């Protein structure tokens, strides 16, 4: 077995110089920050607790994976990953600062909507804009419907959602109503790799409780844009992927993102391992493909899965 060594080996993949800038905001400059890398610790799941028999797990050798994937001189990919079975296990977030989330922010919009419904502000059967809130939430996530997203933002209030995001995450902001495409002070929606990993950890750690059990179920039912992280393991029995993608074309630039919970079950239906994985990629627009980074995302997701699987099945 290949020996996997070291804690939190850095994966910071920069492909050439053709895409040297991040998306810019109101001041015209990328906003670089220093995300808090502390992991959430609120969990009541015994299987998520580290013990002497369940020591922290070293990460796969990301550096070697990155070297094999540097085949395109234009793409920039930022990676986040966390062991979901062991809060003291491997954990890594690239830190490019605040970035444009595209549709991945719909996951946090779902979180807010379901928390509000749980608190008594509406019900899943409530009709809004001609559809039930349940239908709108499922459409927003499973097929990434922008109309459903706009309806939910109108129903719960962009300002209310944004205030909650500021309290619940460090860098995630909702600056658009998704209908008029107007923005607050010219700022796009914002997030960070670390906030995305925190969101996925929160869903998994609370998966036995509402509303997070519903969130996970909805994400497992995603049918739109499964050609990124899910495509990496679609041929492997026992692997389920709950994900939400995001992408956009803005002039000469494109973004292609994915955030996912990857779970491996054994033949008895028991969980062997689970991890959170996210990719945020930016590249110049290429007419022949939506994003030249997509192939790299699939290859890297596959390599990461194989190394995690090898480690967990080592004698």
KOLGU-946457 format. One record per atom (N, C-alpha, C, O, CB): residue in one letter; z, x, y. Coordinates in steps of 0.02 Angstrom, whole numbers, plus 50000, padded with zeros to 5 digits. Each point is the difference from the previous one (the first is absolute). Glycine has a CB too. Layout:
! KOLGU-946457
AZXY;...
! end
This chain:
! KOLGU-946457
X500005004249940;X500004995850060;X500005004450062;X500365004950004;X500254986049934;X498995007350110;X499995003650063;X500674999050035;X500244994450007;X498515004350002;X501545006850014;X500654999650033;X499914997550071;X499595002550038;X500865006949891;X499934985450089;X499974997150066;X500615002350039;X500564998449979;X498784991549980;X500575013650095;X500565003150034;X500044997950072;X499524997750030;X500405011849893;X500704991350105;X500104999450072;X500144993050023;X499774995249969;X499505014450043;X501104989850043;X500134993650032;X499554999250060;X499925004650041;X501274995749919;X498524993750046;X499644998050061;X499485005050022;X500015002250058;X501004991649975;X498545008149921;X499445004450019;X499554996350048;X499854994149990;X500215011949899;X499734997550163;X499654996650054;X499284998549981;X499625004449978;X501135001350104;X499074987949928;X499304998049995;X499784998250070;X500154994550025;X499965001449854;X499535008550153;X499744998450067;X499285002150000;X499855005850015;X501294995850043;X498404993949926;X499315001749987;X499614999350064;X499934994550027;X500165001849853;X499655009250145;X499584999750059;X499315002849982;X499945005949983;X501064995450095;X498504994549924;X499335001949980;X499615002050062;X499734995750035;X500314996549865;X499925014350113;X499585002550054;X500254998150069;X500584998450009;X498485001049913;X500495001050125;X500184998950070;X499624994250032;X500094998650059;X500175013449948;X499324984649954;X499584994850030;X500404993850018;X499764995950039;X499285008449896;X501564994950038;X500424994350017;X500695002550019;X500504998549968;X498864994049953;X500665011450133;X500625003350019;X500494995550037;X500585001850008;X498775008649998;X500434983650016;X500454995850037;X500214994049958;X499634997649957;X499845006150150;X501144993849906;X500234993849973;X499784994450047;X499795001450056;X501205004249888;X499064988050034;X499854994650046;X500445000650062;X500605001549995;X499074991049909;X500055006450154;X500385000950062;X500234993250026;X499734994849981;X499625015550046;X501154989950018;X500294993950025;X499954999950076;X499545002950028;X501244996549873;X499694997350133;X499924998650071;X499955006350042;X499674999950053;X500964989749928;X499685015949998;X499955006150040;X499415004449980;X499915005450027;X501314994149987;X498374998049938;X499425003849980;X500145005749953;X499555003849983;X499964993050123;X501125004049873;X500195005649956;X500334997349937;X500334994850002;X499815012750098;X499784996149844;X500374997949940;X500755000950012;X500225004950028;X498814998349898;X501354991950052;X500725000350010;X500325003149939;X500044996949947;X499934992950127;X500265016349933;X500295003749944;X500764999150002;X500325000850052;X498735007649949;X501234990049941;X500714998549996;X500295003649940;X499655003549964;X500184985450092;X500815010349935;X500355003249944;X500374994749962;X500604998950011;X499525011950052;X499544985749890;X500324994549965;X500645002249964;X500055005649975;X498834989150012;X501605000650011;X500615001149961;X499834999549927;X499744994949977;X500985000450116;X499415009949869;X499795000149929;X500554997649954;X499935000949939;X499315008450088;X501304987849999;X500534997649955;X499764993849964;X499684995750031;X501215009050045;X499264994849860;X499774994449960;X500514994450003;X500595001350008;X498785006449916;X500414985950071;X500474994549997;X500465000849940;X499795002249947;X499384990450110;X501465005649951;X500485001049945;X500304993449976;X500415000149954;X499845011150092;X499554983249984;X500284993649981;X499664997449938;X499464997250003;X500815000350117;X500065003449823;X499724997649937;X500554998149953;X500515003549994;X498485003750021;X500934987349950;X500484997749951;X499735000549930;X500294997349953;X500184995250132;X498985011049906;X499685000449935;X500255006149963;X499885005650021;X499114988650023;X501375004949900;X500255005749963;X499475004949979;X500125006049997;X500784986849963;X498495004750026;X499485004649977;X499765004550056;X499665005049987;X500004986549930;X500525006850146;X499795004150056;X500525005250020;X499915003550049;X499414987049990;X501225010149923;X500555004550017;X499945006549963;X499935000049939;X500794990150084;X499325015650013;X499965006549969;X500645001449961;X500554998350023;X498705005850069;X500694998849849;X500575002049958;X499865007049974;X499445002550007;X500814985449960;X500265015450002;X499875006649970;X499444999849949;X499645004949990;X501544997950029;X498754991449948;X499464999449950;X499334998250033;X499485000349967;X501374996249947;X499175001750150;X499404998050036;X499965004150064;X500094997350055;X499964991049897;X499825018350042;X500025004450058;X499414998950046;X499514996949981;X501105011549950;X499444994250131;X499424999650046;X499375002949968;X500035005149965;X500754995750132;X498664996049916;X499385001949968;X499585004250048;X499864997750055;X500174991949873;X499765016450051;X499565003950044;X499334996550009;X499794996149957;X500765014450004;X499124990650095;X499364996750012;X499445003449962;X500075005749978;X500334990850134;X499045000049880;X499415003349974;X499785005650048;X500225000250057;X499424989149884;X499945015150035;X499795005650041;X499444997750047;X499415000949986;X500905007349923;X499894988850148;X499534997250046;X499535005350030;X499414998650013;X501424992650012;X499435014849985;X499605005150033;X499385001649958;X499455000650027;X501595004250026;X499054995949882;X499435001449957;X499524994149998;X499395000949998;X501335006649933;X499544986450070;X499574994150003;X499595000150063;X499394998749999;X501444994749934;X499495008150123;X499655000050064;X499435005050001;X499464998550026;X501604998150030;X499055009249916;X499485005149999;X499384997649963;X499445001450020;X501445007549985;X499224987349941;X499444997749960;X499624994450036;X499424998549982;X501195004749914;X499704993650153;X499694994350032;X499685001750067;X499734995650033;X501094997449910;X499225013250078;X499725001950065;X499245001049994;X499755005650006;X501354999750027;X498564989249955;X499285000449989;X499604997250059;X499405001050004;X500814998149875;X500124997350166;X499664997150057;X500285003150063;X500614999950010;X499184989349928;X499805013450105;X500235003750059;X500204995450058;X500185002550053;X499095006949911;X500694984050026;X500124995550056;X500624995749994;X500254997450050;X498545002449965;X501474999349925;X500544995249990;X500685003150012;X500125005949988;X499164988249930;X501165001650106;X500705001850006;X500404994749963;X499944994150015;X499885011850099;X500594996249839;X500394995449959;X500735001850005;X500195005849992;X498844992649928;X501394996650095;X500725000950002;X500314996249943;X499814994349986;X500185007250140;X500485001649840;X500274997449937;X500754998850006;X500355004050031;X498755001949905;X501134988750034;X500714998849992;X500134997949929;X499604996649969;X500525000250151;X500455005349852;X500164998449931;X500765000149991;X500355003950032;X498555000949928;X501354990849995;X500714999949985;X500114997549929;X499674995349978;X500615002950144;X500195004949844;X500224997749934;X500424993750010;X500515000250035;X499485011749917;X499814982650019;X500354993750010;X500554998849949;X500404995350008;X498565000350040;X501075008449899;X500514999149949;X500625004250014;X500524998949970;X498584998849948;X500855006950128;X500545004750012;X500035001650074;X499585003750025;X500315001249859;X500614992350153;X500025001150072;X500105007350020;X499895001850057;X500564986949953;X499765015549943;X500085007150014;X499415004049973;X500025006249997;X501224992449999;X498234998049984;X499425003349970;X499525002550053;X500175000750058;X499964992249842;X499255008650078;X499515002850045;X499824995150055;X499974993949989;X499585013149918;X500334995750152;X499844995850058;X499645004450051;X500225005550015;X500774986849965;X498465005150046;X499615003950048;X499624995350046;X499734994949978;X500165014649940;X500104992350146;X499584996450049;X499675005150045;X500345003950034;X500414985949964;X498585010250003;X499665003950052;X500184997150068;X500134994050005;X498915008949915;X500965001350130;X500214997750066;X499465001350052;X500035005050037;X501164997349932;X498314993350034;X499505000750053;X500204996450064;X499614999850048;X499525001249865;X501474996250089;X500214996150057;X499834992749991;X499884997749944;X499985012350129;X500114986349982;X499834992949997;X499254999349988;X499605003450033;X501364993750045;X498864998549876;X499304999249981;X499824992649998;X500444995749999;X499605015049934;X499314987950067;X499744993249998;X500054997549928;X499705002949956;X499514999350143;X501174992449889;X500094997749931;X499444995749973;X499964998949939;X501235001550083;X498354997350022;X499514995049979;X500374994249966;X500504997650027;X498585011349958;X500694988949956;X500304994049970;X500625001449957;X500294995349974;X498584999950027;X501345011149992;X500615001149962;X500604996850034;X500494998449967;X499035012349989;X500464988450110;X500564997050036;X500104992749980;X500524997050014;X499275010850082;X499714989249872;X500084993149977;X500574999449949;X500284994749991;X498505003450029;X501385007449946;X500564999949953;X500664998650037;X500404996149977;X498985012049947;X500724995250134;X500614998850039;X499994993150033;X500524996950010;X499575015450009;X499314985349999;X499954993250027;X500214995049946;X500364995250014;X498715008250064;X500724997649860;X500224995849944;X500755000449992;X500334994949990;X498575006949953;X501385004350061;X500725000849992;X500374995850052;X500484996449983;X499355015249972;X499964988850109;X500334996250052;X499934992549988;X500504996350005;X499285013050076;X499624988449903;X499894992849990;X500444997349944;X500304994750007;X498525006750033;X501225002249904;X500404997649944;X500745000350015;X500384995749977;X498725008149945;X501125001250115;X500705000350021;X500174994150045;X500544997149995;X499455015449995;X499554985750056;X500114994350044;X500044993549960;X500434995850013;X498985010350079;X500144993149861;X500014994049958;X500654999649960;X500304994749994;X498445005649998;X501485005449981;X500635000149963;X500594998150045;X500494997049977;X499035011949948;X500444992950140;X500534998550047;X499974992850027;X500424997950039;X499595014249992;X499484984249948;X499954993050020;X499494998550054;X499934994350021;X501235004949948;X498475005950054;X499484999050049;X499354998349965;X499565004349992;X501005003750088;X499384985849898;X499404997949965;X500105000049925;X500545001549975;X498785002950118;X500154993949871;X500005000149927;X499315002049976;X499524999650037;X501384991449958;X499065011149943;X499355001949972;X499514994249999;X499405001050001;X501185007649930;X499694985250067;X499574994149998;X499814997550069;X499614995250006;X500915001849887;X499755006050160;X499844997850069;X499255000950013;X499705005149982;X501474998050057;X498544992049994;X499295000450017;X499935002950070;X500314997650048;X499424992449878;X499855015150080;X499865003050066;X499265001850001;X499755003149954;X501445001450059;X498474993650039;X499285001150006;X499624997349939;X499485002749981;X500755007550088;X500034984449903;X499654996749944;X500175002749931;X499724997549951;X499395000450129;X501325007049915;X500175002949935;X500755001049994;X500365000350050;X498525005549947;X501364994649941;X500725001449990;X500135007250018;X499565004349997;X500524987049912;X500555010250111;X500185006950015;X499925004349937;X499815005850005;X501004990350084;X499345001149853;X499915003849937;X499285002249993;X499865005849983;X501084987749963;X498595001950066;X499295001649994;X499805005450050;X499645004649983;X500134983749977;X500475011050103;X499835004950051;X500265006949983;X499655005050009;X500364985850076;X500605009649890;X500295006549982;X499615003249942;X499845005950002;X501304990250036;X498724999949911;X499635002749943;X499315002350021;X499775005349978;X500874987049945;X499015003850118;X499335002050022;X500035006350043;X499565004349994;X500094983750003;X500855012650046;X500075005950043;X500055006449958;X499725005150019;X500844987850069;X499805006849856;X500125005949959;X499465000949947;X499715005449993;X501524993450027;X498644996049942;X499595000749940;X499265000850014;X499655003249962;X501194990149980;X498925003850114;X499305001050018;X499945002850071;X499455000550027;X500214990249896;X500915011150107;X500035003150067;X499674995650052;X499635002550043;X500375008749904;X500134982250050;X499684995350046;X500275000850071;X500604999050011;X499234992949893;X499745009850143;X500215000850069;X500164993450034;X500454999750042;X498855010549963;X500354984449977;X500164993550028;X500704997849981;X500374997450041;X498414999649956;X501405004149939;X500674998249977;X500535004250036;X500534997550018;X499004999349870;X500315009650124;X500465004450036;X500114997450071;X500574999750023;X499055010049908;X499844988450103;X500074997350067;X500414993650002;X500394999050046;X498515006149982;X501014990749922;X500404993849996;X500745001549993;X500424996850032;X498594997349917;X501165010650008;X500705001749988;X500315003250061;X500584998650016;X499175002849863;X499885002850156;X500265003050061;X500114994650053;X500515000250036;X498895010749938;X500144984350031;X500094994650048;X500604995649981;X500384997950043;X498385002249979;X501334998749913;X500554995749978;X500695003250014;X500454996650024;X498804998849887;X500825011050074;X500665003250006;X500095003850065;X500565001850019;X499474999149858;X499425000350159;X500045003350065;X499935007549996;X500405003449968;X500324987450069;X498765011849998;X499895007249998;X500615003850026;X500205005049971;X498574993150043;X501514999550041;X500575003450028;X500605000149953;X500355005049995;X499254991750117;X500514997749853;X500564999749953;X499895004949943;X500475003549979;X499714984550050;X499215012349945;X499855004649946;X500095007250023;X500295004149965;X498914987749985;X500555009650109;X500035006850027;X500735002250012;X500185005749985;X498694992750068;X501544997149973;X500705001750011;X500355001549933;X500405004649996;X499614988150106;X499835003449847;X500295001249935;X499765006749971;X500395003649970;X499684984050010;X499295013950030;X499745006449976;X500375005850033;X500155005049966;X498734989750014;X501255004850084;X500365005450035;X500705000949972;X500265005650000;X499074992050103;X500984996949875;X500685000449971;X499995002449927;X500475003249977;X499874987650101;X499125007749886;X499985001349928;X499645006449981;X500135002849947;X499904985050038;X499525014650058;X499625006149988;X500035004350062;X500164997750054;X499084996349864;X500595012350073;X500065004650057;X499395000150045;X500065000550061;X500705006349868;X498644992850041;X499395001050039;X499494994449993;X499475000350030;X500725011749958;X499964982849974;X499524994649988;X500044994950056;X500544997450015;X499535004449861;X499354996750155;X499974995350055;X499394995449991;X499475002249979;X501105006150099;X499534985349939;X499454995249999;X499794998650072;X500354996450036;X500084998349856;X499025008250129;X499774999550069;X499394995450008;X499714999650054;X500735011849964;X499374985349928;X499404995650002;X500174993349970;X500414999549954;X498835010550038;X500444984750034;X500114993349971;X499514998549943;X500044994849968;X500385001450143;X499125008449877;X499504999749945;X499484994550010;X499564999149958;X501315005249966;X499174992150131;X499514994750014;X499545002150056;X499394999949993;X501424991449968;X499475010650095;X499605002050058;X499865007450002;X499605002550040;X500894988050022;X499855013249893;X499955007449998;X500255003250065;X499885005950013;X499144992949910;X501344997350118;X500315002950058;X500605004149978;X500304998549948;X499324991950125;X500565014749965;X500555004449982;X500505000550057;X499844998350057;X499405008149867;X501364995950061;X500515000950050;X499915006850033;X500055005249967;X500754987549968;X499055007350129;X499915006250038;X499475004549969;X500045006250004;X501154993150033;X498314997649931;X499475003949969;X500195003749937;X499625004249976;X499944997050136;X501014997249860;X500245003549940;X499804996149938;X500074993949998;X500905011150066;X498784998649886;X499854996949936;X500654998949962;X500535002350020;X498335003249977;X501094990849947;X500574999749955;X500175007049976;X499575004449998;X500104983949965;X500955012850021;X500245006849985;X500445000049938;X500344995049984;X499605007950138;X500065002749843;X500475001149945;X500045007549988;X499725003950038;X500014984849909;X500625013250000;X500035007049978;X500005000149924;X500134995049968;X500505008650137;X499215002149867;X500025000849927;X500704998449974;X500094996549950;X499005012250054;X501424993850031;X500694999049979;X500204992750001;X500334997649954;X499945013750089;X499534985050009;X500154992850003;X499694996449941;X500294995349972;X499785005350153;X499335001449857;X499654996849944;X500375001149935;X500084995449960;X498835006150099;X501325004649929;X500395001549940;X500664996150000;X500204997449948;X499285014050046;X500844988150064;X500624996250005;X499884992649982;X500414997049965;X500015010950124;X499024989349934;X499844993149984;X499924999149924;X500274995349972;X499165003550140;X500215005749856;X499894999549927;X500665000949963;X500134996549951;X498705007850063;X501595000350008;X500655001049968;X500434993750007;X500344998049953;X499605014350072;X500044984650034;X500404993950011;X499784994449954;X500414996449972;X499755007050147;X499184995849873;X499754994849954;X500255001249930;X500234995549966;X498755003150106;X500965007749905;X500195001549930;X500754999449990;X500224997149950;X498805010550041;X501374995150054;X500735000049992;X500294992950000;X500524998849971;X499515012450084;X499624984249978;X500244993150005;X499574995249960;X500004994050013;X500455008650099;X499184999949839;X499504996049964;X500314994349959;X499654995449981;X499645014750016;X501364990249990;X500334994749962;X500264994550045;X500274995049976;X500045013349938;X499604992650151;X500264995250048;X499434997650046;X499535003650014;X501615001949982;X498934988350027;X499534997450049;X500175002750070;X500585001250015;X499264988349916;X499655011550111;X499294998349989;X499595005649969;X499404999349993;X500704993150103;X500245013149884;X499625005949979;X499684999049931;X499495003149985;X501295004050082;X499534988849890;X499684998549936;X499344996450011;X499515001349965;X501624998049979;X498854996250106;X499384996650016;X499495004950030;X499414999649984;X501234989750036;X499595015250023;X499555005050029;X499665004149945;X499405001150001;X501324999450102;X499685001849849;X499735004249947;X499504996049957;X499475002649981;X501595004250017;X499114987049987;X499554995849961;X499334999050036;X499475000449969;X501524993849980;X499045004550116;X499394999150038;X499585006450000;X499394999749993;X501204991750079;X499735014349937;X499645006450002;X499705001849933;X499475003049997;X501295000850094;X499584994349855;X499705001149933;X499384995749991;X499565001649959;X501585001149995;X498814991850083;X499434995649994;X499425001650047;X499534996150004;X501264995349961;X499255014350070;X499475001850047;X499335000749963;X499955003349948;X500895002650124;X498644991149956;X499335000549970;X499515003550046;X499455001749979;X500784987849958;X499965011550126;X499545003050049;X500095007550003;X500565002550003;X499474986950063;X499415014349933;X500015007250009;X500465003549951;X500485003250020;X499264995050100;X500095001249817;X500395003349947;X499705006749980;X500175002849948;X500194985950010;X499185013850083;X499635006049981;X500325006550024;X499695005349998;X499294987850005;X501655006550021;X500345006150021;X500565001649949;X499845002049944;X499904995650178;X500895001749896;X500545001949953;X499944996149934;X500075003249948;X500674999450150;X499154990849901;X499954996649935;X499445002649955;X500075000149939;X500374990050118;X499015012149974;X499435002549960;X500175006349962;X499685001649950;X499554993450133;X501275008649940;X500185006449968;X500294999149931;X499965004549958;X500235000250154;X500114989449875;X500344998949935;X499774993749965;X500334997749954;X500655008450091;X498454991049976;X499794993649972;X499835000449926;X499984994949966;X499605002150146;X500295009149863;X499835000849930;X500615001849956;X499925001449941;X498945002150095;X501734996549993;X500605002149963;X500424993949983;X500214996350044;X499795014950014;X500134987849877;X500384994349977;X500725000550025;X500305005450000;X498974993549898;X501004995550123;X500704999850020;X500145001650072;X500575000050022;X499675003049864;X499244998550153;X500095001750071;X499834994050043;X499464997149994;X500285015149982;X500734986050069;X499884994750048;X500085002950070;X500445004150012;X499974986949908;X499165006850126;X500025002650068;X500044994150049;X499574995650000;X499775014749966;X501184989750075;X500084995250054;X499805003550064;X500325005050019;X500614988649921;X498565004150094;X499755003950058;X499774995750058;X499904993949993;X499775014949927;X500264994550136;X499684997050060;X499605005450034;X500275005350018;X500674986249997;X498425007249994;X499565004950031;X499934998650075;X500234994950026;X499155006449866;X500305003450141;X499834999150070;X499395004350017;X499945005549973;X501274992050056;X498365000150014;X499415004050019;X499724997250065;X500114994250018;X499635008549861;X499905001650157;X499644997850059;X499475005050018;X500035005849980;X500994988250061;X498495003749998;X499515004450031;X500074999150075;X499964994450026;X499235004849875;X500935006250135;X500094999950072;X499535005150031;X500175005950007;X501054990449982;X498195001350029;X499515004650028;X499775005049948;X499714998149949;X500805000550164;X499615007749900;X499785005349954;X500525001749948;X499885004249958;X499425000350133;X501294992249911;X500545001649955;X500124994449950;X499884994250015;X500645012950074;X499734994749852;X500204995149950;X500705001849975;X500225005750005;X498574992349961;X501544996950008;X500645001049967;X499984996349934;X499724994549995;X500905006750115;X499675001849839;X500034996949934;X500695001549971;X500165005749984;X498584995549998;X501684993650012;X500705000949981;X500164996149936;X499624995549980;X500685006250140;X500255000149849;X500274996049945;X500745001549993;X500215005850008;X498674994249932;X501514994950045;X500715000849985;X500144996249936;X499764994449991;X500555006850132;X500085001849831;X500064997049934;X500655001849966;X500315005250013;X498464995249978;X501444995149965;X500535001349951;X499655000449933;X499694995249977;X501224998850091;X499155011849899;X499695001249935;X500544999749947;X500495003850003;X498595003350049;X500844988649898;X500514999049948;X499685001049931;X499474997349986;X501164994650089;X499705012049884;X499785001149931;X500484996549953;X500605001450001;X498865009750029;X500284984449928;X500404996549950;X499845002749931;X499435002049986;X500594987650086;X500485010649884;X499875001949930;X499774994049960;X499924994550028;X500945014749980;X499044991749928;X499734994649958;X500494994249993;X499794994549980;X499555014049959;X501294992650077;X500504994649997;X500094996550067;X500434995750007;X500155010649903;X499024995650139;X500054996950065;X500555002850043;X500164997250053;X499394992849896;X500755015650030;X500525003250040;X499695005150048;X499495003049985;X501344995449921;X499495002550151;X499745004650050;X500145007249979;X500575001949988;X499604989450103;X499305012749906;X500075007149986;X500135003950064;X500455004250003;X498804994749897;X500364999750151;X500095003150065;X499644995950053;X499564996049985;X500545015449961;X500104989750116;X499684996650056;X500045004650061;X500505003550010;X499804985049943;X499185011350088;X500015004050061;X499604996550055;X499544996149987;X500575014549944;X500084991050130;X499644997650059;X499505005350020;X500155006049997;X500844987050042;X498425004849981;X499475004650019;X499604997050058;X499824994249998;X500125010449884;X499934999450169;X499594997650055;X499535005550024;X500185005950000;X500724986150034;X498505006049986;X499515004550029;X499764997050066;X499824994250004;X499815009949881;X500385000050167;X499694998250064;X499455005150013;X500145005950007;X500934988850039;X498315003149957;X499445004650009;X499594998150061;X499914994150015;X500065007949861;X499785003150158;X499584999150059;X499405004649993;X500075005849980;X500924991050093;X498425000849945;X499405004149995;X499474997250047;X500034994150019;X500245009049861;X499235001050138;X499434997450038;X499634994749959;X500005000349939;X499895010750122;X499794984449973;X499634994849966;X499405002949963;X499625003950028;X500754987950059;X499555006349851;X499435001949959;X499664993649977;X500304996049965;X500265014949997;X498824988250057;X499664993749987;X499954998349926;X500034994249982;X499335007750122;X500575003249854;X499894998749929;X500644998049963;X499974997649944;X499095010550060;X501514992950027;X500624998249968;X500514998250053;X499995002950054;X499775004649848;X500674987750084;X500484997750051;X500475005750020;X500155000750059;X499784987749895;X500295015549998;X500405005950016;X499895005249946;X500074998749941;X500794994350119;X498965013049963;X499895005449952;X500655002149966;X499985003749950;X499065000150118;X501534994049957;X500645001949971;X500174996049938;X500435002049962;X499955001150151;X499284991349876;X500204995549945;X499985003449932;X500454999149959;X499134991350108;X499905013449921;X499955003649936;X500585004849992;X500285000749945;X498474998350058;X501435004450051;X500575004649998;X500654996449986;X500435002749965;X498965004750113;X500704986749951;X500614996149988;X500074998349927;X500545000849971;X499394994650144;X499535002349854;X500024998149930;X500165006149957;X500414999749954;X498774991050067;X500495014949992;X500115006049961;X500715002550007;X500315002049950;X498485001050063;X501474997050047;X500685002450011;X500514995349968;X500485002349971;X499155003250135;X500264987949900;X500454995249969;X500015000849925;X500534999249969;X499254992950125;X499655009549877;X499975001049927;X500385006449981;X500384999949952;X498504994250043;X501015011250042;X500355006349984;X500764999150006;X500385002549959;X498625004050081;X501214990050012;X500724998850009;X500274996049942;X500535001649973;X499334998850152;X499794994249855;X500234996049944;X500075004349937;X500504999649965;X498954990350085;X500045014149936;X500015003949938;X500585005049999;X500305001249948;X498464997550044;X501395004250066;X500565004850001;X500674996549995;X500455002649967;X498855005050102;X500784986649963;X500624996249992;X500084997749928;X500555000449973;X499384995850147;X499535001449850;X500024997849930;X500195005849954;X500414999249955;X498724991950070;X500575014749987;X500155005949958;X500745001950006;X500325001549950;X498505002650065;X501444995850046;X500705001950009;X500474995049966;X500475002149967;X499235003350142;X500154988149898;X500454995049972;X499964999649925;X500464997449968;X499424996350136;X499595008949866;X499924999849928;X500105006949968;X499855000949941;X499384989650072;X501025014250026;X500145006749973;X500584999849952;X500474996150009;X499095009150096;X500414999049844;X500565000549953;X500595003550032;X500525000849967;X498684999549937;
! end
